[in-house]
Amino acid sequence: MKLVKLLANLGYGSRKQVAAMFREGLVTDVDGEVLYADDKVEHDRILFEGEPLDPPQGLIVLLNKPLGVTCSRKDVGCLVYDLLPPRFALRNPVLSTVGRLDRETSGLLLFTDDGPLLHRIISPKSRLAKVYEATLASDLRGDEGDIFAAGTLMLEGENDPLAPAKLDVLTPRKARVSLTEGRYHQVRRMFAAVGNHVEALERVSLGGLTLDGLPSGQWRALDAADIARIFSSESP
């Protein structure tokens, strides 16, 4: 692939804009040599304004989503894409969220431009555990863990019971819930079904991947080891 097309696909600008960047000497190799549009250079040896290029197609990004931010491209207010570099919005293929977190849920959110990987992560067949920490309006009664684990809990307006989920009590009003489904507002509706209300909700892990200290509102690109970690707890 020509370098002009490569940088354009990564979102650094239109082909015309990227061609101008080459003429301005903004694209170099790791040794500082100016590159030209027709040069053939390995991706990991190319620098743009002295910085390594973003990863090629197959990029997967981890974001610690803050409260009040919407998983959308077109909604009003602050959007999750506003927290990423603007060039990410111009990538081809497009970078999409892997599932969604509602506006009032914080924590682990992934983006990728790899369609098969996205579908593998969200597929019910993968049965990847999604773990949330919920802060509740009222003290836990003590029977919620058995109810969630039974596989018989029905959510209002639905006809099929939930798959078994695991609940760990952290404090009288805080619990960790691990589930393998992704129904609409599932954790909030589960606690509503047992007479409680979720005041705050954070997703803390997906499969074997955690935020690992990533600050709220910050992101990082995942490497091959991180991606393998997502599936390290995948059910057979």
C-alpha positions as CSV (number, residue, x, y, z in Angstrom):
1,M,0.0,0.0,0.0
2,K,1.3,3.5,-0.9
3,L,2.2,5.6,2.1
4,V,-0.2,8.3,1.1
5,K,-3.1,5.8,1.2
6,L,-1.8,4.2,4.5
7,L,-1.8,7.5,6.3
8,A,-5.1,8.6,4.9
9,N,-6.7,5.3,6.0
10,L,-5.3,5.9,9.5
11,G,-7.1,9.2,9.7
12,Y,-4.2,11.6,9.4
13,G,-6.0,13.5,6.6
14,S,-7.4,13.2,3.1
15,R,-5.0,11.9,0.5
16,K,-4.4,15.5,-0.7
17,Q,-3.6,16.6,2.8
18,V,-1.4,13.7,3.5
19,A,0.5,14.3,0.2
20,A,1.2,17.8,1.4
21,M,2.5,16.4,4.7
22,F,5.0,14.4,2.8
23,R,6.1,17.5,0.9
24,E,6.5,19.3,4.2
25,G,8.8,16.6,5.6
26,L,6.5,15.6,8.4
27,V,6.8,11.9,7.6
28,T,10.1,10.3,8.4
29,D,11.6,6.9,9.3
30,V,12.9,6.0,12.7
31,D,16.4,7.1,11.7
32,G,15.1,10.6,10.9
33,E,15.2,10.3,7.1
34,V,12.4,12.1,5.3
35,L,10.1,9.7,3.5
36,Y,8.3,10.2,0.2
37,A,4.9,9.0,-0.9
38,D,6.2,6.2,-3.0
39,D,8.7,4.8,-0.5
40,K,8.2,1.3,0.8
41,V,8.7,1.2,4.5
42,E,7.5,-1.1,7.3
43,H,4.7,0.3,9.3
44,D,6.5,0.2,12.6
45,R,9.5,2.2,11.1
46,I,7.3,5.2,10.1
47,L,7.0,8.4,12.2
48,F,4.6,11.2,11.8
49,E,5.9,14.5,13.3
50,G,8.4,12.3,15.3
51,E,5.8,10.0,16.7
52,P,5.1,6.3,15.7
53,L,2.1,5.8,13.5
54,D,-1.2,4.6,15.0
55,P,-1.6,0.8,14.7
56,P,-2.9,-0.4,11.3
57,Q,-6.3,-2.1,10.7
58,G,-7.0,-4.3,13.7
59,L,-6.7,-1.5,16.2
60,I,-8.4,-2.1,19.5
61,V,-8.6,0.7,22.0
62,L,-9.5,0.5,25.7
63,L,-11.2,3.6,27.3
64,N,-12.1,4.2,30.9
65,K,-15.4,5.8,30.1
66,P,-16.4,8.6,32.6
67,L,-20.0,9.3,33.8
68,G,-22.1,11.5,31.6
69,V,-20.5,10.5,28.3
70,T,-22.7,8.9,25.6
71,C,-21.7,5.9,23.4
72,S,-22.8,7.5,20.1
73,R,-21.4,9.4,17.1
74,K,-24.3,11.8,16.7
75,D,-26.0,12.4,20.0
76,V,-25.8,15.8,21.8
77,G,-23.4,16.5,24.7
78,C,-20.1,14.7,25.3
79,L,-19.5,11.6,23.3
80,V,-17.0,8.8,23.8
81,Y,-15.4,9.6,20.5
82,D,-14.6,13.1,21.8
83,L,-12.2,11.4,24.3
84,L,-10.1,9.9,21.5
85,P,-7.8,11.6,19.0
86,P,-9.8,13.3,16.3
87,R,-8.0,11.4,13.6
88,F,-9.5,8.1,15.0
89,A,-12.9,9.3,13.6
90,L,-11.4,9.4,10.1
91,R,-10.0,5.9,10.1
92,N,-11.0,3.5,7.3
93,P,-12.3,1.0,8.3
94,V,-14.3,2.9,10.9
95,L,-13.6,2.5,14.6
96,S,-16.7,1.3,16.5
97,T,-17.6,0.7,20.1
98,V,-17.7,-3.0,21.2
99,G,-21.1,-2.9,22.7
100,R,-22.2,0.1,24.7
101,L,-22.3,1.6,28.2
102,D,-25.2,3.9,29.0
103,R,-24.6,7.5,29.8
104,E,-24.7,6.9,33.6
105,T,-22.4,3.9,33.6
106,S,-18.6,4.3,33.7
107,G,-15.7,2.0,33.2
108,L,-14.2,-0.4,30.6
109,L,-15.2,0.3,27.0
110,L,-13.6,-1.1,23.9
111,F,-13.4,0.2,20.3
112,T,-12.1,-1.6,17.3
113,D,-12.1,-1.5,13.5
114,D,-11.8,-5.3,13.3
115,G,-15.3,-6.5,12.5
116,P,-14.7,-10.3,13.2
117,L,-13.0,-9.5,16.5
118,L,-15.9,-7.2,17.5
119,H,-18.5,-9.9,16.8
120,R,-16.4,-12.5,18.6
121,I,-16.4,-10.4,21.7
122,I,-20.1,-9.6,21.7
123,S,-21.3,-13.0,20.5
124,P,-23.4,-14.8,23.1
125,K,-21.5,-17.9,22.1
126,S,-18.3,-16.5,23.5
127,R,-19.9,-16.2,27.0
128,L,-17.3,-13.6,28.1
129,A,-17.8,-12.5,31.6
130,K,-18.6,-8.8,32.0
131,V,-18.1,-7.6,35.6
132,Y,-19.7,-4.6,37.1
133,E,-19.5,-2.9,40.5
134,A,-22.8,-1.5,41.6
135,T,-23.5,1.0,44.4
136,L,-27.0,0.6,45.7
137,A,-29.6,2.8,47.3
138,S,-30.5,0.2,50.0
139,D,-28.7,-2.5,51.9
140,L,-28.5,-5.9,50.3
141,R,-31.0,-8.3,51.8
142,G,-28.8,-11.3,51.6
143,D,-30.7,-13.5,49.1
144,E,-29.7,-11.6,45.9
145,G,-26.8,-13.9,45.2
146,D,-29.0,-17.0,45.2
147,I,-31.6,-15.3,43.0
148,F,-29.1,-14.1,40.5
149,A,-27.4,-17.5,40.3
150,A,-30.6,-19.5,39.9
151,G,-31.1,-18.8,36.2
152,T,-34.8,-18.1,36.8
153,L,-34.8,-14.3,37.3
154,M,-37.2,-12.6,34.9
155,L,-36.8,-9.0,34.0
156,E,-39.9,-6.8,33.5
157,G,-41.2,-6.9,30.0
158,E,-39.2,-10.0,29.0
159,N,-40.3,-13.6,28.4
160,D,-37.0,-15.4,28.9
161,P,-35.2,-15.8,32.3
162,L,-31.7,-14.5,32.7
163,A,-28.7,-16.8,32.5
164,P,-27.1,-17.4,35.9
165,A,-25.0,-14.5,37.2
166,K,-22.6,-14.3,40.1
167,L,-22.9,-11.7,42.9
168,D,-20.2,-10.9,45.4
169,V,-21.0,-8.6,48.3
170,L,-18.4,-5.9,48.8
171,T,-20.2,-3.8,51.4
172,P,-23.8,-3.7,52.6
173,R,-24.6,-1.3,49.7
174,K,-22.0,-2.3,47.1
175,A,-21.8,-5.5,45.0
176,R,-19.8,-7.0,42.2
177,V,-21.9,-8.7,39.5
178,S,-20.5,-11.0,36.8
179,L,-22.7,-11.9,33.9
180,T,-22.3,-13.3,30.4
181,E,-25.3,-11.7,28.8
182,G,-25.7,-8.1,27.6
183,R,-29.4,-7.2,27.9
184,Y,-30.6,-3.6,28.0
185,H,-29.6,-2.0,31.3
186,Q,-29.3,-5.5,32.7
187,V,-27.6,-4.9,36.0
188,R,-29.9,-2.0,36.9
189,R,-33.0,-4.1,36.0
190,M,-31.7,-7.1,38.0
191,F,-31.4,-5.1,41.2
192,A,-34.8,-3.4,40.4
193,A,-36.3,-7.0,40.2
194,V,-35.2,-7.6,43.8
195,G,-36.4,-4.3,45.1
196,N,-33.3,-2.2,45.0
197,H,-31.9,0.7,42.9
198,V,-28.5,1.2,41.4
199,E,-27.1,4.6,42.2
200,A,-23.7,4.1,40.5
201,L,-22.4,1.5,38.1
202,E,-19.0,0.8,36.7
203,R,-17.8,-2.0,34.4
204,V,-14.5,-3.2,35.8
205,S,-13.5,-6.1,33.5
206,L,-14.4,-7.9,30.3
207,G,-13.2,-11.5,30.0
208,G,-9.7,-11.4,31.5
209,L,-9.1,-7.7,30.7
210,T,-9.3,-5.1,33.4
211,L,-8.7,-1.3,33.4
212,D,-5.4,-1.9,35.3
213,G,-5.2,1.5,36.7
214,L,-6.2,3.4,33.6
215,P,-7.5,6.8,34.8
216,S,-11.0,7.9,34.0
217,G,-11.3,9.5,30.6
218,Q,-8.0,8.1,29.4
219,W,-7.4,5.5,26.6
220,R,-4.7,3.2,25.4
221,A,-4.3,0.9,22.4
222,L,-4.2,-2.8,23.2
223,D,-1.4,-5.1,22.1
224,A,-1.6,-8.8,21.3
225,A,-1.2,-9.9,24.9
226,D,-4.1,-7.6,26.0
227,I,-6.3,-9.0,23.3
228,A,-5.5,-12.6,24.3
229,R,-6.3,-11.6,27.9
230,I,-9.9,-10.7,26.8
231,F,-10.5,-14.3,25.8
232,S,-8.4,-15.9,28.6
233,S,-11.7,-16.7,30.6
234,E,-13.7,-17.6,27.5
235,S,-16.0,-20.6,28.1
236,P,-15.5,-23.6,25.8
